[in-house]
C-alpha cells in the first residue's frame, strides 16, 4: 500500500506541475487542477509517512520522480528542451535517491543487529 500511495503522490504532483504551465498561460481553470493535484500529492505523501516509510526515502523518491517526469513530459507535451546536461542532472538525481535508499536500508539492518 505504501508504494501505491507514493505513486499516487508522484502522479498528482506531476499533474499539478504540468497544469501550472497551462494555468499561467491563460487557462485559469487549470488552477483548480494545480490546487487539487498538490493537495492530493501531500495527502498521499503524508499517508506514506504514516505507513512507516522514512521521510528521507519517501521525499527523495517523490521529489526526484517529480523532477524527472515533469522534465520529460514537458518536453513531450509542451516541446520544452531536454538537453544532454539536463538528462545528466536527472540521472544524478536518481543516483542520489538510490544512494539514500541504500543507506537507509543499511542503517535499518545495523539497528536490527544492535537490538
CORFEN-V742334 format. One record per residue. N is the residue number from 1. RES is the residue in three letters. SS is DSSP state (hx for helix, st for strand, lp for the rest). OMEGA is omega in whole degrees, -180 to 180 (none if undefined). NEAR is the number of other C-alpha atoms within 10 Angstrom. Layout:
BEGIN
N & RES & SS & OMEGA & NEAR
N & RES & SS & OMEGA & NEAR
END
This chain:
BEGIN
1 & UNK & lp & -178 & 9
2 & UNK & hx & -178 & 17
3 & UNK & hx & 176 & 11
4 & UNK & hx & 179 & 11
5 & UNK & hx & 179 & 19
6 & UNK & hx & 177 & 24
7 & UNK & hx & 178 & 19
8 & UNK & hx & 178 & 18
9 & UNK & hx & -180 & 27
10 & UNK & hx & -179 & 27
11 & UNK & hx & 180 & 20
12 & UNK & hx & -180 & 23
13 & UNK & hx & 179 & 28
14 & UNK & hx & 177 & 27
15 & UNK & hx & 178 & 21
16 & UNK & hx & 180 & 26
17 & UNK & hx & 179 & 21
18 & UNK & hx & 177 & 20
19 & UNK & hx & 179 & 22
20 & UNK & hx & 178 & 19
21 & UNK & hx & 179 & 16
22 & UNK & hx & -178 & 18
23 & UNK & hx & -179 & 18
24 & UNK & hx & 177 & 11
25 & UNK & lp & 176 & 10
26 & UNK & lp & 178 & 9
27 & UNK & lp & -172 & 12
28 & UNK & lp & -179 & 13
29 & UNK & lp & 180 & 11
30 & UNK & hx & 174 & 19
31 & UNK & hx & 177 & 17
32 & UNK & hx & 178 & 13
33 & UNK & hx & 178 & 20
34 & UNK & hx & -178 & 23
35 & UNK & hx & -180 & 16
36 & UNK & hx & -180 & 15
37 & UNK & hx & -179 & 22
38 & UNK & hx & 177 & 19
39 & UNK & hx & 178 & 16
40 & UNK & hx & 180 & 19
41 & UNK & hx & 180 & 25
42 & UNK & hx & 176 & 16
43 & UNK & hx & -178 & 14
44 & UNK & hx & 175 & 21
45 & UNK & hx & 176 & 24
46 & UNK & hx & 179 & 16
47 & UNK & hx & 178 & 17
48 & UNK & hx & 180 & 23
49 & UNK & hx & 179 & 18
50 & UNK & hx & 179 & 12
51 & UNK & lp & 171 & 12
52 & UNK & lp & 177 & 10
53 & UNK & lp & -178 & 16
54 & UNK & lp & -177 & 14
55 & UNK & hx & -180 & 14
56 & UNK & hx & -180 & 14
57 & UNK & hx & -177 & 20
58 & UNK & hx & -179 & 20
59 & UNK & hx & 179 & 17
60 & UNK & hx & 179 & 19
61 & UNK & hx & -178 & 22
62 & UNK & hx & -177 & 22
63 & UNK & hx & -178 & 19
64 & UNK & hx & 179 & 20
65 & UNK & hx & 179 & 21
66 & UNK & hx & 179 & 20
67 & UNK & hx & -177 & 19
68 & UNK & hx & -178 & 19
69 & UNK & hx & 178 & 18
70 & UNK & hx & 178 & 20
71 & UNK & hx & -178 & 19
72 & UNK & hx & -178 & 19
73 & UNK & hx & 178 & 16
74 & UNK & hx & 174 & 18
75 & UNK & hx & -178 & 13
76 & UNK & hx & -175 & 12
77 & UNK & hx & -173 & 10
78 & UNK & hx & -180 & 12
79 & UNK & lp & 178 & 10
80 & UNK & lp & -177 & 12
81 & UNK & lp & 172 & 12
82 & UNK & lp & -174 & 14
83 & UNK & lp & 176 & 9
84 & UNK & hx & 178 & 9
85 & UNK & hx & 178 & 9
86 & UNK & hx & 177 & 14
87 & UNK & hx & 176 & 14
88 & UNK & hx & 177 & 11
89 & UNK & hx & 177 & 14
90 & UNK & hx & 178 & 19
91 & UNK & hx & 179 & 14
92 & UNK & hx & 178 & 13
93 & UNK & hx & 180 & 19
94 & UNK & hx & 178 & 19
95 & UNK & hx & 178 & 13
96 & UNK & hx & 179 & 15
97 & UNK & hx & 177 & 22
98 & UNK & hx & 178 & 15
99 & UNK & hx & 178 & 13
100 & UNK & hx & 179 & 16
101 & UNK & hx & 179 & 18
102 & UNK & hx & 178 & 13
103 & UNK & hx & 180 & 13
104 & UNK & hx & 177 & 15
105 & UNK & hx & 179 & 13
106 & UNK & hx & 179 & 12
107 & UNK & hx & 179 & 12
108 & UNK & hx & 178 & 12
109 & UNK & hx & 180 & 11
110 & UNK & hx & 178 & 11
111 & UNK & hx & 179 & 10
112 & UNK & hx & -179 & 9
113 & UNK & hx & -179 & 8
114 & UNK & hx & -177 & 7
115 & UNK & lp & none & 5
END
